Amino acid sequence: ALWATPTGAHTGVLGALAPFLDDADVLVGGSTTWGIVLAEGGTFYRVCDEAPGMAATFHLRVGERVLVGGSPGLLATDARGCSYAARNLAGATDATAAVLAGGRVYVATGRPGYPNAVFRSDDDGLTFQATALSGTASPLWELAAAPDGSLLVVSGDDLDLERPLLAATSDSGASFYA
């Protein structure tokens, strides 16, 4: 747990640390049960409004937009954490990983036993559509990609075969192979 005592600043339980890049410098941020916090002089201060749920899985910066994944699903902020908008992932929650590759944003979900998918955005994270890897009850945990988007790899747990899941696509998610 991480606590801050300055007036108006509290951080709750720190979830995950991830960098927020500014034009002038790098701000190290994290997410808590209350929202996104930024480091200033070694102390974490909460920024603006509270997140609508624990947002602790990842942060991904796409231009000025920061995508935040966690148990409520996928949230986006264009205001450095001062306001959030949910992104529709066809009802899927537990956004677990995201990557920017070849001008596209890919997001994976990982709620065991529920429909999970890899989603793709062609408009900097404004809207998402499911790729060919969708509807699996197996949770998807990590994404990796070639910077040009020529290859995307997703890993997870194959609940049916009780072994790790590893799938890849070389056509922007139109098809996946083991």
DACOR-V785212 format. One line per field, one symbol per residue. ss: DSSP state (@ for helix, = for strand, . for the rest). phi: phi as a letter, one per 20 degrees, with the letter a starting at -180 (. if undefined). burial: # if it has 9 or more other ideal C-beta (glycine too) atoms within 8 Angstrom, else .. A space follows every 10 residues. Layout:
BEGIN
ss: ???
phi: ???
burial: ???
END
This chain:
BEGIN
ss: .......... ...======= =....===== ==...===== ..====.... .......=== ==..====== ..=====... ....===... ....====== =..======. .....===== =.......== ======...= =====..... .=======.. ..=======. ......=.
phi: .cccdggmdb cmefebdbfd edfebddecb ccfdqecceb mndedfdlee ffpfdcebcc ecmeedecdr ffoddccdcl nebccfdfdl nfdlfdbbbd blmdddcddb egndfdaddc cdcmnfcccf efebnefffd dcccbfgenf bccccadeff elbfdbcccd clnfbccf
burial: ...#....#. #..###.#.# ......#### ##.######. ..######.. #..####### ##..###### #######..# #..#.##.## .######### ##.####### ##.####### #...#..#.# #.##.##### ###.##..#. #########. ....#.###. .##..#..
END
